């Protein structure tokens, strides 16, 4: 069975930090691009960050640029998101995703065919 499992979510005060992890099993994702998405209540699921299979290319949504850092460890078959200077509007369920390792970074949910169940991040003011 192929699984992606997120962890590290929780409640934090504005200005604080959290680190999310995505642990993969069932197959290697070393040739896949991977991404973090988030979805707030009543809102569309939106891109947060993308990292290419080799780790040498990244994309960040403007809303998180310079605050969040995406990384991966292909030996451990894992992906991470370091979130600093958190704001209340970062509150959402955060999902990890994986898709074909194409050279063009894609930001739509339809480009990714493996998904985790999500982890809740709540930022209080």
C-alpha positions as CSV (number, residue, x, y, z in Angstrom):
1,X,0.0,0.0,0.0
2,X,1.2,3.5,-0.9
3,X,0.8,6.1,1.9
4,X,1.7,9.6,2.7
5,X,1.3,10.6,6.4
6,X,1.6,14.1,7.7
7,X,2.6,15.0,11.3
8,X,3.7,18.0,13.3
9,X,0.5,20.1,13.2
10,X,-0.8,21.8,16.3
11,X,-1.8,25.1,18.0
12,X,0.7,28.0,18.0
13,X,0.6,31.7,18.8
14,X,1.1,34.2,16.0
15,X,4.8,34.7,15.4
16,X,5.7,31.2,16.4
17,X,7.0,28.3,14.4
18,X,6.0,24.7,13.5
19,X,7.7,22.0,11.5
20,X,5.6,19.6,9.5
21,X,6.8,16.2,8.2
22,X,5.4,13.9,5.5
23,X,6.5,10.3,5.7
24,X,6.0,8.1,2.6
25,X,5.8,4.3,2.4
26,X,4.9,1.7,-0.1
27,X,7.1,3.0,-2.9
28,X,10.0,5.4,-3.3
29,X,9.1,9.0,-4.3
30,X,12.7,10.0,-5.2
31,X,11.7,10.6,-8.9
32,X,8.5,12.5,-8.0
33,X,7.9,16.1,-7.4
34,X,6.3,16.8,-4.0
35,X,4.2,19.6,-2.6
36,X,2.4,21.1,0.4
37,X,-1.1,22.3,0.0
38,X,-3.5,23.8,2.6
39,X,-7.2,24.2,3.0
40,X,-9.0,26.5,5.4
41,X,-12.8,26.0,6.2
42,X,-14.9,27.2,3.3
43,X,-11.9,27.8,1.1
44,X,-10.4,26.1,-1.9
45,X,-7.3,23.9,-1.4
46,X,-4.3,26.1,-2.3
47,X,-0.7,25.6,-3.1
48,X,1.8,26.3,-0.4
49,X,5.2,25.1,-1.8
50,X,6.6,22.7,-4.3
51,X,10.0,20.9,-4.4
52,X,11.3,19.0,-7.4
53,X,12.4,15.4,-7.3
54,X,16.1,16.3,-7.1
55,X,15.5,19.0,-4.5
56,X,17.2,21.6,-6.7
57,X,14.1,23.6,-7.6
58,X,11.4,25.1,-5.4
59,X,8.3,27.2,-5.6
60,X,6.5,29.2,-2.8
61,X,3.2,30.9,-2.8
62,X,3.5,34.6,-2.3
63,X,1.7,34.4,1.0
64,X,4.4,32.2,2.6
65,X,7.5,33.3,0.7
66,X,10.4,34.1,3.0
67,X,8.6,32.5,6.0
68,X,8.3,28.9,5.0
69,X,11.0,26.5,3.8
70,X,10.3,23.2,2.0
71,X,12.9,20.4,2.0
72,X,13.1,16.7,1.3
73,X,15.2,13.7,2.2
74,X,15.0,11.1,-0.6
75,X,17.0,8.6,1.5
76,X,14.3,8.7,4.2
77,X,11.5,9.1,1.6
78,X,10.3,12.1,3.5
79,X,9.4,15.8,2.9
80,X,9.3,18.7,5.4
81,X,7.9,22.2,5.8
82,X,9.5,24.6,8.3
83,X,7.0,27.3,9.1
84,X,8.2,30.5,10.8
85,X,6.6,33.8,11.7
86,X,3.2,32.2,11.6
87,X,0.1,34.3,11.1
88,X,-3.6,33.6,11.9
89,X,-4.4,33.3,8.2
90,X,-2.0,30.4,8.0
91,X,-4.6,28.4,9.9
92,X,-5.6,25.4,7.7
93,X,-5.4,21.7,7.2
94,X,-2.0,21.1,5.6
95,X,-1.6,18.2,3.1
96,X,1.4,16.6,1.5
97,X,1.2,15.4,-2.1
98,X,3.4,13.8,-4.8
99,X,3.2,13.6,-8.6
100,X,5.3,12.9,-11.7
101,X,8.7,14.5,-11.6
102,X,8.3,16.7,-14.6
103,X,10.7,19.6,-15.2
104,X,8.0,22.2,-14.9
105,X,6.8,23.0,-11.4
106,X,3.0,22.6,-11.2
107,X,0.8,24.3,-8.6
108,X,-2.6,22.7,-9.4
109,X,-4.1,19.9,-7.2
110,X,-4.7,17.9,-10.4
111,X,-1.0,17.5,-11.0
112,X,-0.6,15.3,-7.9
113,X,-1.9,11.8,-7.7
114,X,-0.8,10.8,-4.1
115,X,-2.1,12.6,-1.0
116,X,-1.9,12.4,2.7
117,X,-4.8,12.8,5.1
118,X,-3.7,16.2,6.4
119,X,-2.6,17.7,9.7
120,X,-4.3,20.7,11.4
121,X,-2.4,23.9,11.9
122,X,-4.0,26.6,14.1
123,X,-2.4,30.0,14.7
124,X,-3.9,32.2,17.4
125,X,-3.7,36.0,17.5
